[in-house]
Amino acid sequence: MDKRELGRFLRLHRELLTPATVGLPADGPRRTPGLRREEVAQLAHISTQYYTRLEQARGPHPSRRVLVALGRALRLNDVERAHLHTLCDEPIKPTGPSADVPDRILDLIERMPDTAAIVLDAKYDVLAWNPLAAALLDDFSATPRRERNLIRRYFLHPDDPRRHYGISGGIDFGAFAVGHLRAAAARYPDDRATQDLVRELLRHSPEFAARWPSPAISGHQHLVKTVDHPQLGPITLNCDILAVPERDQEVVLFTAEAGTPAQEALRLLSVIGLQQLG
């Protein structure tokens, strides 16, 4: 445990707060910025003496419960909480894939009107999408949350041409998906939703079960895909995948080359959306 760095980290974040930001009454001007040590201790339900020793790099190794309380008291975000735990050799081990999409990612996909974008968690649940993605692939808002999983849909959907939303390269996706899900299941062995998905696919998909013992582990960053849209027909698009490593998520982007029929098709979809194509 790096006691000196822990003390510096606690002091820095204590000084960034004000009584108003944590719901404490203001009591006039202060000689130093931020909260007092006793205020942080009060918020974390620990003694002032103990907290002071931590800041001064003289304290004992804090328990995981104390670290959680300090993270809450200092209003730390996910990255800051993870760093606090790492400083004390108590790294946070997520029990399951994060479904919390960062605000900056949600803002990004909304600011891309000519790009169809979806956000996936580690087991390929669709967490977020923009209007063009809904028009191009599926009205995800009308789909039950449990059915928004790309891997479950691919292996269990009754309509073979639509099981991958009409996207070309379905066989390649099937091979990739098994390896991807196996890796996710290894990262989150205690996540019930991930393990239940694996069991469901092993039970009901002979194709998945045949691939499961020796999956191909691979990564895709840039592909060219053709989406066979029910109303507009084939649309050839670039498919790029951006990682969101701190949440173990991916952003999948479908874009068209400038001056192509595909660009005109996406422009049409962006204008009329679901209303006239549903």
Phi, psi and omega in degrees: 000131180270091185295321182295315180291325176299314179299318178297318181296314180297316181295318180302313184283333174295319183287345179279345185264159173235160177306321183297324184289341181246009175081021177261151179291140175283142182231041177091182182300150179239147182287331180235153182288157172085193179280160171279158180300320181295333178288319176296317179300318178299315181294328182268357180060044173230169182284150178298321180299317180295314181296318180300318179296325177295315179296328183270011178061033179240001187274164175286173179295118181288146178286166177299325179297319179293320179297318177298317180294320179293320177299322179289317182295323183269005177056045181284146173277182186301315182294318180293320177297318179298320180293320178302313180294323180294321178302331183257017179058034177231062185300142178286127178249104181299138181277341181204168179301139180285134175257005183268102181279128180302144180302325182294330178285319177298319179295321180301309185289334176287336181270013182239072186294338180263007181236131174275124187226137173229153178245131183242145172272187187294333179260011175073033163286137175281115184265325183207158181201160174255170185302324181292325176295321178297320180287326182280317189253301186191149174280084186299331181294337179267001182258132177306145185307319182297332184269005180271018180268122184296325183285317177300316181298316183299317186271342185240353183292134183288337182262101187303315181296336183256003186291338176244033179058028180074012181277136179292165179076031182299321180298316177299319180296321179301315179295316179297317186297321180296314178296321179296316181291324178296319178296319179296319179296327177288325179288329184235065184295340182260005181274116185296319183297319179293314182292324177295322178297316178300313181297320179298316182290322177297325183282323192248353180236103176302325179297314179296315182298325180291327181276336190301318184298329182221068183287154174271122178264114182212166178233144178241125178249322179219130180219163170246123184236148172249122179261119178274091184285138184303326182257324186261352180080199186293133177230114182270124188225153168282139178236114180241146183240123178251135181272144170243081194298326184290344177244001183055049181236167177226145173250120180258125185243128175250119181229158180249148173292142181298138176077013181256162174303329179296322178296319178295322179296317179294323177297319178297314180297322181294334181276312186265343175054224184271340192300314184260359181248351185287000000 
